[in-house]
Amino acid sequence: MKTLTVAASCVLVILCFCSSSESATAIDLLRDTAVSWTGKLPCGEWDCECAFTRQHGCCCVAKPLFELEEATFRRLIGVWEGLSHLNSQIEEVTAGCQIAFTAAVLPITACLGPFTSNVSISYQSVSLNQGSGYNPALGTFTAPRAGLYSFTFTAYSKVGDVERLYQKLQLMKDGQLIASSWEDNREDSEDSSTQTVLLQLRRGSQVYVELLSGRQLCGDTQSHNTFSGYLVYLITEE
């Protein structure tokens, strides 16, 4: 019954607006009636200023809607800040994962070696060096991050018909022999071989390829001697 009374009052307002001479009196009467109402209202509260001067709808929901809009906006800002922080963390973790290099020995018509001691090979023709871990001047890869790495090197040599094919390359990790490729043949004047290994490295560990003393690489005019590596996945150092 109380709800019907409020609805009837709203109808009265509409009727009163149809007669300009009685508008003011009707609005004042309706305002007084609304203010003096002590029963339960449909929307839970009454905003006379809103209802009588700005809108003709149920203005009591305007404030809750505004508060809901503000709360939603604040939550969206919080979600956006959380996503930005997460993105920064992801970039910090993954930025060091792009580690890879590929390099080759510059073309040679003569022979590299033999030397009286083992010599680190300088692969100076660099086509890829993501993470800047490879130093072409020294031919050494220094691990920027701890992780599991894959390394590959190819040993190629071509000598004359009467020459001896006498080569040996070895992959070294911090001075430790890991793998080698060698050939000692007077009947085969051209040969190549490739080695691929997986190595667990600490940050700062060094990997390089060296030519064994007394051995040589000859006639590589197309840069077949290559050295490459890349990070497979990161490892947390203890």
C-alpha positions in Angstrom: 0.0 0.0 0.0 2.8 2.4 0.8 4.5 1.7 -2.5 1.2 2.4 -4.3 1.0 5.7 -2.4 4.5 6.7 -3.7 3.5 5.7 -7.3 0.3 7.7 -7.0 2.3 10.7 -5.9 4.5 10.3 -9.0 1.5 10.2 -11.3 0.2 13.4 -9.6 3.5 15.1 -10.5 3.0 14.2 -14.2 -0.6 15.5 -14.2 0.5 18.7 -12.5 3.1 19.4 -15.1 0.3 19.5 -17.7 -1.0 22.6 -16.1 1.6 25.4 -15.9 -0.5 27.5 -13.5 -0.7 24.7 -10.9 2.9 23.2 -11.3 4.6 25.0 -8.6 1.9 24.3 -6.0 1.8 20.6 -6.9 5.6 20.2 -6.8 5.7 21.9 -3.4 2.9 19.6 -2.1 4.6 16.5 -3.4 8.0 17.6 -2.0 6.4 18.1 1.5 4.7 14.7 1.2 7.9 13.0 0.3 9.9 14.6 3.0 7.3 13.7 5.7 7.0 10.1 4.5 8.1 7.7 7.3 7.4 4.4 5.6 9.8 2.2 3.6 10.7 3.5 0.1 11.1 1.4 -3.0 14.8 2.3 -3.4 15.7 2.4 0.3 16.2 6.2 0.5 14.9 9.4 -1.0 16.9 12.2 -2.7 14.5 15.1 -3.0 17.0 17.4 -4.7 17.6 14.8 -7.4 14.0 13.8 -7.8 12.5 17.2 -8.1 15.2 19.3 -10.0 17.3 17.0 -12.2 15.7 13.8 -13.1 12.3 12.1 -13.2 13.5 8.5 -12.5 14.3 6.7 -9.4 17.2 9.0 -8.3 17.9 7.1 -5.1 20.0 4.6 -7.1 22.2 7.3 -8.6 24.6 7.5 -5.7 25.1 3.7 -5.3 25.6 3.4 -9.1 28.3 6.2 -8.9 30.0 4.4 -6.0 29.9 1.1 -7.9 31.4 2.8 -10.9 34.2 4.3 -8.8 34.9 1.0 -7.1 35.0 -0.8 -10.5 37.4 1.8 -11.9 39.7 1.4 -8.9 39.7 -2.3 -9.2 40.5 -2.0 -12.9 43.4 0.2 -12.0 44.6 -2.4 -9.5 44.3 -5.1 -12.1 46.3 -3.1 -14.6 49.0 -2.3 -12.1 49.2 -6.0 -11.2 49.5 -7.0 -14.8 52.2 -4.4 -15.4 54.2 -5.6 -12.4 53.8 -9.2 -13.6 54.9 -8.2 -17.1 58.0 -6.6 -15.7 58.9 -9.7 -13.7 58.4 -11.9 -16.8 60.7 -9.6 -18.9 63.3 -9.6 -16.1 63.3 -13.4 -16.1 63.1 -14.0 -19.9 65.4 -11.2 -21.0 68.5 -13.3 -20.2 67.1 -16.3 -22.1 67.9 -15.0 -25.6 71.5 -16.4 -25.7 72.8 -17.8 -28.9 75.8 -17.4 -31.2 77.2 -18.7 -34.5 80.7 -18.0 -35.8 83.0 -19.3 -38.5 86.7 -19.2 -39.2 87.6 -16.6 -41.9 88.4 -18.2 -45.3 92.0 -19.5 -45.5 93.9 -21.0 -48.5 97.0 -22.0 -46.6 97.0 -23.8 -43.2 96.3 -22.8 -39.6 99.1 -24.4 -37.6 100.9 -26.4 -36.7 101.8 -24.7 -33.4 104.0 -25.8 -30.5 101.2 -25.6 -28.0 97.4 -25.8 -28.1 95.8 -22.7 -29.6 92.3 -21.4 -29.1 90.7 -20.9 -32.5 89.3 -17.5 -33.3 86.0 -17.8 -35.1 85.9 -14.2 -36.3 83.0 -14.3 -38.9 80.1 -13.8 -36.5 76.6 -14.1 -37.9 74.7 -14.3 -34.6 75.6 -13.2 -31.0 72.5 -12.7 -29.0 73.3 -12.0 -25.4 76.9 -10.9 -26.3 78.4 -14.0 -24.7 80.8 -14.8 -27.6 84.1 -13.0 -28.0 85.3 -13.3 -31.6 88.8 -12.0 -30.7 89.4 -14.8 -28.3 87.1 -17.4 -29.8 85.6 -17.8 -26.3 82.0 -18.0 -25.2 81.4 -16.8 -21.6 78.0 -17.8 -20.1 76.0 -14.7 -19.2 73.5 -16.9 -17.2 73.7 -20.2 -15.5 72.0 -22.9 -17.5 72.1 -25.9 -19.8 73.7 -25.0 -23.1 74.1 -26.8 -26.4 77.4 -26.4 -28.4 78.4 -27.5 -31.8 81.7 -27.3 -33.7 82.7 -28.5 -37.1 86.3 -29.4 -38.0 87.1 -29.2 -41.7 90.4 -29.4 -43.6 91.6 -29.9 -47.2 95.2 -30.6 -48.1 97.1 -31.3 -51.3 97.4 -34.8 -52.8 100.8 -35.5 -51.2 100.1 -33.8 -47.9 99.0 -35.5 -44.7 95.5 -34.7 -43.3 96.5 -34.3 -39.7 93.9 -32.3 -37.6 92.5 -32.4 -34.2 90.1 -29.9 -32.6 88.8 -30.2 -29.1 86.0 -28.4 -27.2 87.1 -27.1 -23.8 85.1 -25.9 -20.8 87.0 -23.9 -18.3 90.2 -25.7 -19.4 88.6 -29.1 -19.2 88.5 -31.3 -22.3 84.9 -32.1 -23.2 84.9 -33.5 -26.8 87.3 -33.7 -29.7 87.4 -34.4 -33.5 90.6 -35.7 -35.1 91.9 -37.1 -38.4 95.3 -38.6 -39.3 95.2 -39.8 -42.9 97.6 -39.8 -45.8 95.1 -41.2 -48.3 92.2 -38.8 -47.6 93.0 -35.2 -48.5 89.7 -33.7 -47.4 87.5 -34.4 -44.5 85.1 -32.9 -41.9 83.4 -33.9 -38.7 80.9 -32.3 -36.3 80.4 -32.6 -32.6 77.4 -31.5 -30.5 77.3 -31.6 -26.7 75.1 -30.4 -23.9 76.9 -28.6 -21.0 75.7 -27.3 -17.7 77.4 -24.0 -17.1 77.7 -21.6 -14.2 77.5 -17.9 -14.9 81.0 -16.9 -16.1 82.0 -20.4 -17.3 84.0 -20.3 -20.6 83.7 -22.6 -23.6 86.0 -22.6 -26.6 87.6 -24.8 -29.3 91.3 -25.2 -29.6 93.7 -26.7 -32.2 95.9 -29.3 -30.7 99.7 -28.7 -30.9 101.3 -30.1 -33.9 98.0 -30.3 -35.8 96.6 -28.1 -38.6 93.6 -26.9 -40.5 94.1 -26.2 -44.2 92.3 -24.9 -47.3 89.0 -23.9 -45.8 88.1 -21.2 -48.4 84.3 -21.3 -47.6 84.4 -21.0 -43.8 83.3 -24.6 -43.1 84.9 -24.5 -39.6 82.2 -23.2 -37.4 81.4 -22.9 -33.7 77.9 -22.2 -32.3 75.9 -22.5 -29.1 72.7 -21.5 -27.4 70.9 -21.6 -24.1 68.5 -24.5 -23.7 67.1 -23.4 -20.3 68.1 -21.5 -17.2 69.3 -23.1 -14.0 69.2 -21.5 -10.6 72.6 -21.4 -9.0 72.9 -22.5 -5.4 
